[in-house]
Amino acid sequence: MSGDSLQHLDLEQNELDDDSMACLSVGLKKFTQLVKLIICNNKNSFLGVEHLSEGLQYCTKLQELFLSADDVIQDCIPAILDIMKHCMYLKKLNRMR
């Protein structure tokens, strides 16, 4: 399977920190067909969500996003709004603890 045909990616509880999210962001540019991303219960802060939003600009078919951040949710709002702007098919956005 090529990277651009990946539709579901579950990275829950993988101890991903902000640096890991930056690396993931680079990889997400290849997953243009991604429909569902689960990235909750990791060790990222709002900075990780900002990195994630950069990579998700290319995942325009994303419909479901499950994420969490250890920092206050208000710090994530600009990045979340950026994700929503680029992922026009987004139907479900859950913030998990």
Secondary structure as UniProt FT lines:
FT   HELIX           3..5
FT   STRAND          8..10
FT   TURN            12..13
FT   HELIX           18..28
FT   TURN            29..30
FT   TURN            32..33
FT   STRAND          36..39
FT   HELIX           46..56
FT   TURN            57..58
FT   TURN            60..61
FT   STRAND          64..67
FT   HELIX           73..76
FT   HELIX           77..86
FT   TURN            88..89
FT   STRAND          92..95
//
